[in-house]
């Protein structure tokens, strides 16, 4: 685990199990189990990928902007009402 991040190795000093598997396709295509034994060679190369679909990123950005504007408008209306009283 220290090859990935030293902090992870400190947290899990005795034992840790990391499983990463990505499958793109229909679940019906899976007809057998995937098994990897402990004897399988482990490489020193570690690749980290973060894939965020652009439409999801835009949607979350717009949602955040709308929520921020709603909060500002609500605060403005509350302050305006208190000034009238």
C-alpha positions in Angstrom: 0.0 0.0 0.0 2.9 2.3 0.6 3.5 2.4 -3.2 0.1 4.1 -3.6 0.3 6.5 -0.6 2.4 6.4 2.6 -0.5 7.6 4.7 -2.6 4.5 3.6 0.3 2.2 4.7 0.3 3.9 8.1 -3.4 3.5 8.6 -3.4 -0.2 7.5 -0.2 -1.3 9.1 -1.0 -5.0 9.4 -3.3 -5.8 6.5 -5.2 -4.1 3.7 -7.0 -5.4 0.6 -7.5 -3.1 -2.4 -9.7 -4.2 -5.3 -10.1 -2.2 -8.4 -12.0 -3.5 -11.4 -13.6 -1.6 -14.3 -16.0 -3.1 -16.7 -17.6 -1.4 -19.7 -20.4 -3.3 -21.3 -23.6 -5.2 -20.8 -23.9 -7.4 -17.7 -25.2 -10.2 -19.9 -21.7 -10.4 -21.4 -20.3 -11.6 -18.1 -20.6 -15.4 -18.1 -17.6 -16.4 -16.0 -15.8 -15.3 -12.8 -12.6 -13.4 -12.8 -10.0 -14.8 -10.4 -6.5 -13.6 -9.8 -4.2 -15.6 -7.5 -1.7 -14.2 -5.0 1.1 -15.5 -7.2 0.2 -13.0 -9.9 3.0 -10.6 -10.6 2.5 -7.1 -9.2 4.1 -4.2 -11.0 5.5 -1.1 -9.5 3.5 1.1 -11.8 0.4 2.7 -10.3 -2.0 4.6 -12.4 -4.8 6.8 -11.0 -7.6 7.9 -13.3 -10.5 10.1 -12.6 -13.1 10.1 -15.3 -15.9 12.6 -14.9 -18.4 12.8 -17.8 -18.5 16.4 -19.1 -22.3 16.5 -19.0 -22.3 15.5 -15.3 -19.7 18.1 -14.5 -21.7 20.8 -16.3 -24.9 19.7 -14.5 -23.3 19.8 -11.1 -21.8 23.2 -11.8 -25.2 24.6 -12.9 -26.9 23.0 -9.8 -24.3 24.6 -7.5 -24.8 28.0 -9.2 -28.6 27.8 -8.9 -28.4 26.8 -5.2 -26.0 29.7 -4.5 -28.3 32.2 -6.2 -31.3 30.8 -4.3 -29.3 31.3 -1.0 -28.3 34.9 -1.9 -31.9 35.7 -3.0 -33.4 34.3 0.2 -30.9 36.2 2.3 -31.7 39.4 0.5 -35.4 38.9 0.9 -35.1 38.2 4.6 -32.9 41.2 5.2 -35.3 43.4 3.3 -38.3 42.2 5.3 -36.4 42.9 8.6 -35.6 46.4 7.5 -39.3 47.1 6.8 -40.3 46.0 10.3 
